[in-house]
């Protein structure tokens, strides 16, 4: 830059100013090149981007030819530009910018990680936004599984098999399409017992491909160890992990905000006084703060018992808090009366069936939760019920509902295990062999254990296009 001179019409001080301007812009251009870092895209990433663009072009092309596809595409685009989504993306981006600035100040992150950060931002940060309803319904498991998956061995193996890639033709024409097709076939086949051989074949091919990738990695490392054993590689590996862990607190508070918003917009259905609604919003935040479970329980309570005045509002907060205290300080209940309310809530937590026991009417309390056993349009479900009054549970029930009778052999084992878990926690016993045989042969039975009745019931329904069935197992006080 020392040979840069000013044009003839600039004299004196202007020449020095121009030289400074040239040097400044040259430095900026170097920083911009570092910032963009487009040369960091490997062939696998380039192939993935090409396929994504191709897929998008195909969707647009077919939507132009077919009216129903075009209207669906327009609806999707409009929903993407909804004010709430745009606002959420701005919040996520602002938070991420702050995190990157802090990591940059700590010399943990630099602009060489821009590509990794961008892909993480699109796939994880924005991906969670469009999957927020699923995360919201199972938030505790999501956070635990996300942290676990961020620090387990599989994330390292995934990193190393992607560290060295093949040429663009191989990635574009062979590797990306084949792996994608095999994963799709494997996922689809797992829901149909008749296609389990297809799933095993696909999984075997995927494992073989993994070992080929791993062998390729080892060969490349053996040829040039310095390409892997350096600080840049360590940064590439740790950046997505750091970003994921630091993003989770934001996501947690974002879910809390959604929880409050959902409840606040519906308060007018259960509280008629507008002034009381404003006070309620303030007091809900003060009383429950970040306790999402208590917020849900309180809202369920006021849906049954509408709030008419300030005293009833205060009483509703007190009631939910008292229930929470009882959950922490469990009282023993004589078995002849039934089961402790808050113990019974947790009898099937091993099957992700932890429920909330609450009032349906003044004299009847009830709790239930179901889990989906598959991802079909009409999924099979396992449901746990408890029923009694505010002091004691007198009935425990677990049901298996299937939309396809052919799936019954596949899920009987899960159902039997859930029954044994319930029996062990409730009565400290398990099913005997005769009872297990009855369940597998779908024969009803009624027995007595520890002065409690246990009953198995099987029923089929033909009101739908395909026959459905329900298996019900109940433990209750003798009538």
HUHU-V536115 format. One record per residue. RES is the residue in one small letter. OMEGA is omega in radians with two decimals (999 if undefined). Layout:
res:RES omega:OMEGA
res:RES omega:OMEGA
This chain:
res:x omega:-3.08
res:x omega:-3.11
res:x omega:3.11
res:x omega:3.13
res:x omega:-3.14
res:x omega:3.05
res:x omega:-3.03
res:x omega:-3.05
res:x omega:3.09
res:x omega:-3.11
res:x omega:2.99
res:x omega:-3.07
res:x omega:-3.14
res:x omega:-3.11
res:x omega:3.11
res:x omega:3.13
res:x omega:-3.13
res:x omega:3.12
res:x omega:3.11
res:x omega:-3.13
res:x omega:3.14
res:x omega:3.14
res:x omega:-3.13
res:x omega:-3.12
res:x omega:3.06
res:x omega:3.11
res:x omega:3.12
res:x omega:-3.13
res:x omega:3.08
res:x omega:3.12
res:x omega:-3.14
res:x omega:3.11
res:x omega:3.09
res:x omega:-3.11
res:x omega:-3.09
res:x omega:3.03
res:x omega:-3.08
res:x omega:-3.14
res:x omega:3.14
res:x omega:-3.14
res:x omega:3.08
res:x omega:-3.03
res:x omega:3.13
res:x omega:3.10
res:x omega:3.10
res:x omega:3.12
res:x omega:3.13
res:x omega:3.13
res:x omega:3.13
res:x omega:3.13
res:x omega:3.10
res:x omega:3.12
res:x omega:3.12
res:x omega:3.13
res:x omega:3.14
res:x omega:3.13
res:x omega:3.12
res:x omega:3.12
res:x omega:-3.13
res:x omega:-3.13
res:x omega:-3.13
res:x omega:3.12
res:x omega:3.09
res:x omega:-3.11
res:x omega:-3.07
res:x omega:-3.03
res:x omega:-3.06
res:x omega:3.07
res:x omega:3.14
res:x omega:3.14
res:x omega:3.11
res:x omega:3.14
res:x omega:3.12
res:x omega:3.13
res:x omega:3.12
res:x omega:3.14
res:x omega:3.12
res:x omega:-3.13
res:x omega:3.11
res:x omega:-3.11
res:x omega:3.04
res:x omega:-3.04
res:x omega:-3.12
res:x omega:3.13
res:x omega:3.12
res:x omega:3.12
res:x omega:3.14
res:x omega:3.12
res:x omega:3.11
res:x omega:3.10
res:x omega:3.14
res:x omega:-3.11
res:x omega:3.12
res:x omega:3.14
res:x omega:3.13
res:x omega:3.10
res:x omega:3.10
res:x omega:3.13
res:x omega:-3.14
res:x omega:3.12
res:x omega:3.14
res:x omega:3.12
res:x omega:3.10
res:x omega:3.11
res:x omega:3.12
res:x omega:3.14
res:x omega:3.05
res:x omega:-3.10
res:x omega:3.01
res:x omega:-3.02
res:x omega:3.05
res:x omega:3.13
res:x omega:-3.08
res:x omega:-3.13
res:x omega:3.13
res:x omega:3.14
res:x omega:-3.13
res:x omega:3.13
res:x omega:3.08
res:x omega:-3.13
res:x omega:-3.10
res:x omega:-3.02
res:x omega:-3.07
res:x omega:-3.05
res:x omega:3.12
res:x omega:3.11
res:x omega:3.11
res:x omega:3.12
res:x omega:-3.11
res:x omega:3.06
res:x omega:-2.96
res:x omega:-3.13
res:x omega:3.10
res:x omega:3.13
res:x omega:-3.10
res:x omega:-3.10
res:x omega:-3.13
res:x omega:-2.97
res:x omega:-3.09
res:x omega:3.12
res:x omega:-3.14
res:x omega:-3.11
res:x omega:-3.14
res:x omega:-3.11
res:x omega:3.13
res:x omega:3.11
res:x omega:-3.12
res:x omega:-3.11
res:x omega:-3.13
res:x omega:-3.05
res:x omega:-3.13
res:x omega:-3.03
res:x omega:-3.05
res:x omega:-3.12
res:x omega:3.10
res:x omega:3.12
res:x omega:3.10
res:x omega:3.14
res:x omega:-3.04
res:x omega:3.13
res:x omega:3.06
res:x omega:-3.06
res:x omega:3.09
res:x omega:-3.11
res:x omega:3.10
res:x omega:-3.12
res:x omega:-3.01
res:x omega:-3.13
res:x omega:3.12
res:x omega:-3.11
res:x omega:-3.03
res:x omega:-3.00
res:x omega:-3.01
res:x omega:-2.93
res:x omega:-3.09
res:x omega:3.14
res:x omega:-3.08
res:x omega:-3.13
res:x omega:3.13
res:x omega:-3.13
res:x omega:-3.14
res:x omega:3.13
res:x omega:3.13
res:x omega:3.12
res:x omega:-3.13
res:x omega:-3.14
res:x omega:-3.13
res:x omega:-3.06
res:x omega:-3.06
res:x omega:-3.12
res:x omega:3.13
res:x omega:-3.11
res:x omega:-3.13
res:x omega:-3.08
res:x omega:-3.10
res:x omega:3.09
res:x omega:3.09
res:x omega:3.13
res:x omega:3.14
res:x omega:3.12
res:x omega:3.13
res:x omega:3.14
res:x omega:3.13
res:x omega:3.12
res:x omega:3.13
res:x omega:3.10
res:x omega:3.10
res:x omega:3.11
res:x omega:3.12
res:x omega:-3.13
res:x omega:3.07
res:x omega:3.11
res:x omega:-3.11
res:x omega:3.10
res:x omega:3.09
res:x omega:3.10
res:x omega:-3.12
res:x omega:3.12
res:x omega:-3.13
res:x omega:3.12
res:x omega:3.13
res:x omega:-3.14
res:x omega:-3.10
res:x omega:-3.09
res:x omega:-3.06
res:x omega:-3.14
res:x omega:-3.13
res:x omega:-3.07
res:x omega:3.09
res:x omega:-3.07
res:x omega:-3.13
res:x omega:3.11
res:x omega:3.10
res:x omega:3.07
res:x omega:-3.14
res:x omega:-3.12
res:x omega:-3.01
res:x omega:-3.06
res:x omega:3.12
res:x omega:3.13
res:x omega:3.11
res:x omega:-3.09
res:x omega:3.13
res:x omega:-3.11
res:x omega:-3.14
res:x omega:3.12
res:x omega:-3.05
res:x omega:3.08
res:x omega:3.09
res:x omega:-3.13
res:x omega:3.13
res:x omega:3.13
res:x omega:3.08
res:x omega:3.08
res:x omega:3.09
res:x omega:3.10
res:x omega:3.12
res:x omega:3.12
res:x omega:3.12
res:x omega:-3.11
res:x omega:3.14
res:x omega:-3.11
res:x omega:-3.08
res:x omega:-3.12
res:x omega:-3.12
res:x omega:-3.09
res:x omega:-3.06
res:x omega:3.07
res:x omega:-3.02
res:x omega:3.07
res:x omega:-3.06
res:x omega:-3.07
res:x omega:-3.09
res:x omega:3.12
res:x omega:3.13
res:x omega:3.11
res:x omega:3.12
res:x omega:3.12
res:x omega:-3.14
res:x omega:3.14
res:x omega:-3.13
res:x omega:-3.08
res:x omega:3.08
res:x omega:3.13
res:x omega:-3.12
res:x omega:-3.05
res:x omega:-3.01
res:x omega:3.07
res:x omega:-3.05
res:x omega:-3.08
res:x omega:-3.04
res:x omega:3.13
res:x omega:3.13
res:x omega:3.08
res:x omega:3.11
res:x omega:-3.11
res:x omega:3.11
res:x omega:-3.11
res:x omega:3.07
res:x omega:3.13
res:x omega:-3.08
res:x omega:3.03
res:x omega:3.12
res:x omega:-3.13
res:x omega:-3.10
res:x omega:-3.12
res:x omega:-3.10
res:x omega:-3.10
res:x omega:-3.07
res:x omega:-3.10
res:x omega:3.10
res:x omega:3.09
res:x omega:3.12
res:x omega:3.14
res:x omega:-3.13
res:x omega:3.08
res:x omega:-3.12
res:x omega:-3.13
res:x omega:-3.11
res:x omega:3.12
res:x omega:3.12
res:x omega:3.09
res:x omega:-3.13
res:x omega:3.08
res:x omega:3.14
res:x omega:3.10
res:x omega:-3.12
res:x omega:-3.11
res:x omega:-3.02
res:x omega:3.13
res:x omega:3.11
res:x omega:3.11
res:x omega:3.07
res:x omega:-3.05
res:x omega:-3.13
res:x omega:3.09
res:x omega:-3.10
res:x omega:-3.05
res:x omega:3.06
res:x omega:-3.09
res:x omega:-2.95
res:x omega:2.95
res:x omega:-3.10
res:x omega:3.11
res:x omega:-2.98
res:x omega:-3.07
res:x omega:-3.09
res:x omega:3.10
res:x omega:3.09
res:x omega:3.12
res:x omega:-3.13
res:x omega:-3.13
res:x omega:3.04
res:x omega:-3.00
res:x omega:3.05
res:x omega:-3.12
res:x omega:-3.05
res:x omega:-3.05
res:x omega:3.01
res:x omega:2.95
res:x omega:-3.09
res:x omega:-3.06
res:x omega:-3.12
res:x omega:3.06
res:x omega:-2.95
res:x omega:3.04
res:x omega:3.11
res:x omega:3.02
res:x omega:3.09
res:x omega:3.01
res:x omega:3.08
res:x omega:-3.13
res:x omega:3.10
res:x omega:-3.08
res:x omega:3.10
res:x omega:3.10
res:x omega:2.99
res:x omega:-3.00
res:x omega:2.96
res:x omega:-3.06
res:x omega:3.01
res:x omega:-3.02
res:x omega:3.12
res:x omega:-3.14
res:x omega:2.92
res:x omega:-3.06
res:x omega:3.09
res:x omega:3.06
res:x omega:-3.02
res:x omega:-3.06
res:x omega:-3.00
res:x omega:3.04
res:x omega:3.13
res:x omega:3.13
res:x omega:3.08
res:x omega:-3.07
res:x omega:3.07
res:x omega:-3.06
res:x omega:3.01
res:x omega:-3.13
res:x omega:-3.10
res:x omega:3.06
res:x omega:3.11
res:x omega:-3.11
res:x omega:-3.13
res:x omega:-3.12
res:x omega:-3.06
res:x omega:3.12
res:x omega:-3.09
res:x omega:-3.01
res:x omega:3.13
res:x omega:3.14
res:x omega:3.11
res:x omega:-3.11
res:x omega:-3.14
res:x omega:3.10
res:x omega:3.12
res:x omega:3.10
res:x omega:3.12
res:x omega:3.10
res:x omega:3.13
res:x omega:3.14
res:x omega:-3.11
res:x omega:-3.13
res:x omega:-3.08
res:x omega:-3.03
res:x omega:-3.12
res:x omega:3.08
res:x omega:3.07
res:x omega:3.09
res:x omega:3.00
res:x omega:-3.03
res:x omega:3.13
res:x omega:3.14
res:x omega:3.09
res:x omega:3.12
res:x omega:3.11
res:x omega:3.14
res:x omega:-3.12
res:x omega:3.10
res:x omega:3.07
res:x omega:3.11
res:x omega:-3.13
res:x omega:3.03
res:x omega:3.10
res:x omega:-3.12
res:x omega:3.10
res:x omega:3.10
res:x omega:3.12
res:x omega:3.14
res:x omega:3.05
res:x omega:3.06
res:x omega:2.98
res:x omega:-3.02
res:x omega:3.04
res:x omega:-3.08
res:x omega:3.11
res:x omega:-3.10
res:x omega:3.06
res:x omega:-3.13
res:x omega:-3.10
res:x omega:-3.10
res:x omega:-3.13
res:x omega:-3.11
res:x omega:3.07
res:x omega:-3.13
res:x omega:3.07
res:x omega:3.13
res:x omega:3.12
res:x omega:3.05
res:x omega:-3.07
res:x omega:3.06
res:x omega:-3.02
res:x omega:2.98
res:x omega:-3.06
res:x omega:3.03
res:x omega:3.11
res:x omega:-3.12
res:x omega:999
